[in-house]
């Protein structure tokens, strides 16, 4: 059986990193320093985010070994707690995992493009709309367009992070640090952790390779640990350059923190270079979401959980689902602030990951030690404390985004009930 598994420890670790490294790392710290006021608290949140991702990855790894099927939360929750929660996970994945983040990515792309000048300096929302429509058009024509480009983008992104972090650290040694004595607001840590969770999304996607990993009981947990630690170190180094390399007054509330830090550390030429590279990575990520989301919708429609119009014949692009996702993404892009989008996405997805880990706890309670869970019971307990605590703070501090997230879940449950009645 193991001879059929093609991925060793190094390959599995690389997949973990590729799934985790995203765009939030280039856009989030400006929002965090506006909320927290302290560079050290911002860096603490990035460390905590990595720790929570590691705890969650270990829990999902245990579930993946116990239920070695594709489908992620959709399958995990259906098998461990209730099919309604599995349906809800699929519903959230479509809307909050793909469509709304697509709008957030497009806005970030527009922000970084505006720094390049010329035609690119148009409104970030207008530029974002163009990239969403372009990606939709590409994937409406071909099923395979963009798949290789995504892999290239991840490699470029890692190189950008490593090179810019090395350069920035050198500049910090010569130029000194900013924001080291600024007073902080500890009360904002809960909401900040939810926002940062958006940047660490992908630790849960990593367990989908479990069926391909050789000696999974040994290699999968190690790959999850190594990959998450590596990404946490990369994130921490890059964001240290951001929040310690430029004054808080320039960073606070801004999305394009990479450009601002590059401008302070290396001047306009470096700022344009970094902006262009980050915009390229963001564009490829937009393409990736535009490609993946409609496939999930088409599959759920084929299973009878969404309108049949969203289904697709084998070998054809899911054009109706792609159109629906594109409309939702553009609406999110034009109607919500970037910080609100990140909070909404982080809050809603955090609730679903917490539900999934609760399902693991319930399965462990039923099956006992036969279900191996690393660090039982402390690993799942600590994960739930962090996630539930952070979402509780979010309800208190950001009630509007929290209510929208809860309303999304309520509509999903209503849709499940109507589907069952049909």
ABEGO torsion letter per residue (X at the ends): XAAABABBAAAAAAAAAAAABBAAAAAAAAAAAAAAGBAAAAAAAAAAAAAAAAAAAAAAAAAAAABBBBGEAAAAAAAAABAAAAAAAAAAAAAAAAAAAAAAAAAAAAAAAAAAEEAAABBAAAAAAAAAAAAAAAAAABAABGAAAAAAAAAAAAAAAAAAAAAAAAAAAAAEBBGAABBBBAAAAAAAAAAAAAAABGAAAAAAAAAABBGAAAAAAAAAAAAAAAAAAAAAAAAAAAAAABBAAAABGBABAAAAAAAAAAEAAAAAAAAAAAAAAAAAAAAAAAAAAAAAAAAAAAAGABBAAABBBBGBBBAAAAAAAAAAAAAAAAABBAAAAAAAAAAAAAAAAAAAAAAAAAAAAAAEAABBBBGOAAAAAAAAAAAAAAAAAAAAABAAAAAAAAAAAAAAAAAAAAAAAX
